[in-house]
Structure formats: structure tokens, C-alpha cells
């Protein structure tokens, strides 16, 4: 059995030959196992002969052959710091530069773009210095912003990572904040400053405004509390006043009832007096009329007597 390997660069390696493969495969302890680790193209051929002892020992030769390929489906590369040897994460800052390790992934398309930071009156921009393919083991140490893009030829998966090479605080600010250049410049235009380690320092005016807002909020809360207390006090006052009036009415009710009862008593007392007065008046009138009539009769009699005697 013959196995021949062709690597990713198209180089054909020396074949691995297993002699007497079929006979050895029928026994124990023979080295008949083929282990394949590398990405690449493989050719396998099994050549064997069968002897026919019936017909004068005639031999028949046979061949079984096939090809196959090994590819890594992962779309990943590993950047390492040139100074410390530590693996770098996306958007990391390194002052030493970095190296690309493909981890033996041979069929990835990898491109590296390097840009430099340019400061102008309106902020910062990036000026591209190169954009070219890369290979396993390439190193980059020049200051700038590096964008590494990797694409798998067979799965079409895509991976992109950004690295900042240099000691510019602006790089550290980009790395820590996770913002792009336009977003960071916008904060700077608002008065933010960048410290040596890349931390963003808010402007004093902004802090004053924030403090004023806090004071205003506290004042507003105080006013609201006062208003709420006032409304509550007013409601309690009205409730107390209502209860007081109700109590006064309840207290005054017996007195009013007593006055009404007294008036009723007086009225009841006055009711018998009227008939008595009327009766007395009637008696007096009747007596007066009777007396007048009597007097009139007396006079008449007297006159009559005078007229009859003729003496007077």
C-alpha cells in the first residue's frame, strides 16, 4: 500500500510504503495503520498479486487506487504579541507588534490592511498604507492600525480582527471604549480628554451641568414634597373642620329641640286663652246689649207713664 501526500503549496512529499500489507494485516503486531494529520491532498494505492496454482502458477496483478483531501473547516488565526508572546484579543493594543499563527490551517485566505492615524483640524482620519495577503508566521511591528481579515475557501466563513500597534493614548482610548474614530472624535469635540492610559475624562462644564441637574432634581423633589404636604394638610384641615361643624350641629341639636319644645309648650299654653278671651268678650258684649236694651225699655215706660198721667 502506497500513500503520497501533497501539501497546500503543491509540493509532493515522499510516499509512505507498506510492504506485504495484506499478509501483515492478517497477523497481529504488524504496522499497518496509516495516521494522517495534515491538511492537503492524498493519493492511496493498493497493489497486490494473486497466484493461480492450478494453471502453472500464473499470477494476476491488481490495483485499487483513490484520492481524497483534508481541509480545516475552522476560519481562525491566532495573533501573538512579539514582546510577551501572549495571545492578543480583538481590538487589543501592543507596543511591540504581533505575529500571525494560522494553527496549520492551510487553506484560508488572509489579508492584512495597515493604516496610520492622521490628525487634522476636524479630528482624526485613517490613511491606508498597504493592503496585501499574509501567510503563516508573518510579523508586523510598524505603528498603525491593523485590520486582519480571514476567509475560508470552502465554507466562505469570514473573521475580522483589529489591532493597534504603538503607544499612542488614542489607540488605548479606541481599545477601551470600543468606539470607532468618528465616535471618539465626537466626544473630544464635546470637551472630553484622553489620559495616558486611554481613559476618557469628562469636561468640568459637563460635570457642573450634571450637578445642576442633580440640584434641580432635588429642588423639584423638595417642592413636590412640600406641595404634597400642603395638600395633605389642607385635606386634614377640611376634614377636621367638617367634623367640628358636624359636632357643633350635633351638640346644638338638643338646644334647638328644647327651644322648639318650649315654643310648642307656649303655643299649647296660648291655645286655651283665646277661647276664654273670646268667651269673656262675648259675655261682655251680650251683657252690654242686654243692659242697653233694659235701659231703653225703662225710659220708654217712663215716658209712657208721663204721657198717660199728663202730670209731668
WOCOR-V79567 format. One record per run of one state. SS is the DSSP state (a for helix, b for strand, c for the rest). FROM is the first residue (numbers start at 0). LEN is the number of residues. Records with the same first field share a line. If there is no record, write none. Layout:
SS = FROM-LEN + FROM-LEN
This chain:
c = 0-1 + 6-5 + 12-3 + 17-3 + 25-14 + 52-5 + 70-7 + 81-5 + 87-4 + 94-3 + 101-6 + 120-2 + 133-5 + 140-3 + 152-5 + 165-3 + 177-3 + 189-3 + 194-5 + 201-2 + 309-3
b = 1-5 + 11-1 + 15-2 + 39-13 + 57-13 + 77-4 + 86-1 + 91-3 + 97-4 + 107-13 + 122-11 + 138-2 + 143-9 + 157-8 + 192-2 + 199-2
a = 20-5 + 168-9 + 180-9 + 203-106
